């Protein structure tokens, strides 16, 4: 039995449509999963953090940037200021 071009194109179109519907369904499932996490309270786990700030002289706004780091609202953090060696 010989398959005509029209039959092949119809079959390919149906397969493409089914793949698109499958992908759309996967997207909807992901959206439902993503929205279910939005209803939860944030986790209390907060690992300790060390911020490494490389400093090379005083730039404009250096004081403001540094003050912003010191005003962080995080339970356990340290700031390491690293400068260029003068040797």
N, C-alpha and C positions, 0 to 999 in steps of 0.2 A: 504494500500500500504506500503510495507516494503522498508525502505531507506537502501541502501547498504552502506558499509563503504566507498567505492570509491566516491559515491555521496556526502556523508557527508564531506569528506576531500576536495572535489572540492568546495563545498559551503563555508566551513570554509576558504579555501584559497582565494576565491573571496572576502569574507567579510574582511579578513585581508588586502588584497590589497587595497580595498576601504578605510579602516581606515588609511592606510599608505599614500595614496594620499591626504586624507583630512588633515592629520597632516602636510604633506609637503606643501600643499597650505596655511595652517595657518602660517607656517614658512616663506614662501615667502611674505605673507601680513605683517608680523611683520618686515621683512627686509626692505620692502618698507617704512613702517612707520618710522623705525629707521633712514633710509637714508634721509627722508624728514626733520627730525629735525636737521641733520648735516648741512643743507644749511642755517639755521637761525643764526643770530648774537646772541651772548650770552646775557642773560638777564641782565638788569642793576640792578636788585634787589640783594642787598647784606646785609643781616641782620647783626647787630652788633654781634661780637664774643668775648668771653672771653676765653683765653687759660690759663688753670691751669697747672702749671709746678711744680710737687713735687720735692723738692731738699733735698738730704741727703748727705751733704758733697760735696767735689769737686772731680768729676771723671775725668779721662783722656778725653780730648775733650770737657769739660764742657763749656769753653769759646767759642769754635767754634759752639757748639750747641745753645748756648744762642744768639750769633751773628746772626745765621741763623733765629731765631725767630724774632729778631728785624728788619730784612731786608724783612719781609713779604710785599707783594704788595696787600694789602687789605684795603678798604676805612675806616672801623671803627672796630678797634680791641684793646683789652687790654690784658696785660700779668699779671697774678697773680703768683708770686713765693711763694710757700708754703714750709715751713721748719718744721722740727720736733721740738717740744717744748723741752726746756732744763730744765723744772721744775722737 
